[in-house]
């Protein structure tokens, strides 16, 4: 870089950006990141004058004809044509759009989006200058029209996962997040012991959850790096902001709430929902082991909650709270015998709130602590217990990919395996796990959910796709809990995890057991995947093999020889049902469809120009609580605004115009339909 971007003034930054045809609006931090990204891109272009041709993707399925609306933003964000977005809307409440949001990227869009996806996650504002300016972003993409898919009760999360598996294209491996070295004696928020969608600040003392789209429904939890087993110890937590979430339905219960307390190192991040996990929430409730009771007062934005634990009360351990310096009393008691010497760690669980901790690192506390209590930060190293540390490198991490038909027992196996190996702290990546983080008062949302169930499920699937992208950049252990019966889907999902120990776990029960489990799941949860989708999966089911993206394949129930016979039987059932598969899991429809979105379909969505490339990447500008975070994998390229259609190298040129083919193809379809009516 020839320019020292940080030393440039705002006017100079705007001038440099304008010369490159880039957006000039925003805070100085935005302008700096945007210009830095542009300069890096220019330098990269100079060093690589020739671009290698992209490998031809393997054949993918034709999309279903009734889904006419393309969402070029992929799984990371919604985009609605001819609409404006504000970072902080001044009034009104955003309602759910009536048109369905596509959950899968089209083949042309997926590779582009995933290569640049990290760039959409801007770095958290370092200057701490409060709220970002309100910025409106207009799309200059012309309107396009679609037909809303009719709502069907039997479309659960398994159905949308199935659609995703059929369509997406292999992404490029992402760059690993760089973790700053922090003094191990300091008590901070543990970036390894928190949810993937909880974003920790640079100093490790504050954090906030992702709130874009479906993430606003999710709880996000985090624990501190150290716990305690003795003495009288305390810490403070302040709610800095209730993050605006105008896109939530107006009837969403408690859109802003925080639960604070203590838990064991091996507990989940869902504070207060299992044994030895103790939380006091902003609704005026305390909870442990999912048992809720009234306690204290309600609290919210700008309130400071003090958390106290007392190991010096005889055989019992007491946990008490204060609000803004006012003592609320003891909320929980447990016995030292029950704890068996295990440490209790500071723990927070938030929903759409930004929080800040005082473990004792501040010169002055928010409020004076009660006599006899010591901030956890001030304890000696021998008095505090370090939590599980992250693996030193990706080669020490593993990802287990579940493979099996719906209801075969994948989630059950994943949960049991994670519980039996607590030292590995597996993160289960699956829509089921996402739904567990959408609980209300400890209860899962069911199909009697007040809003549109299908929309909520699609939101959960989008959240999962985003979390998988984040996961590939973090050194952790994962279990990917999806069907993964398509060979091409397995390759696509494993490629971002290069460097990990990648293994497949095949759950293939006997046909009788599968039918029994499917019936049980349907009775308990309703039909998750419609029959036609299951038949498609059966037709395309292939067993994984050890290869360049899988180091090992384990059969958890019937072994390979018997599993091959079952899969061959399933393939035949799928073919008889009107579908046929191709080797390696490539998908091809067998049923008679008019193919109104065939290979020459215009997918640009830009007013009918007929170009597949060069589409508008920009969703609404991400605010500091949406995509602007540090440890979630922010990429230094991410500063420039992808809303701009100018700027040369920043917008991929269209390879060629397919509009002519498209028009002819449409005329043929119309003619066929008219002949059929006659």
PyMOL commands that set and color helices and strands:
alter all, ss='L'
color gray80, all
select helices_A, chain A and resi 5-7+10-19+28-47+107-120+157-167+213-217+336-339+376-378+381-383+394-396+410-420+422-424+431-436+453-471+487-495+511-525+531-540+560-576+583-585+636-639+648-650+659-677
alter helices_A, ss='H'
color red, helices_A
select strands_A, chain A and resi 84-85+137-138+189-194+198-200+206-209+220-228+232-242+257-264+277-281+285-288+291-294+304-313+316-323+326-335+344-351+353-358+374-375+384-386+398-403+427-429+478-480+501-506+552-555+579-582+586-589
alter strands_A, ss='S'
color yellow, strands_A
deselect
rebuild
show_as cartoon
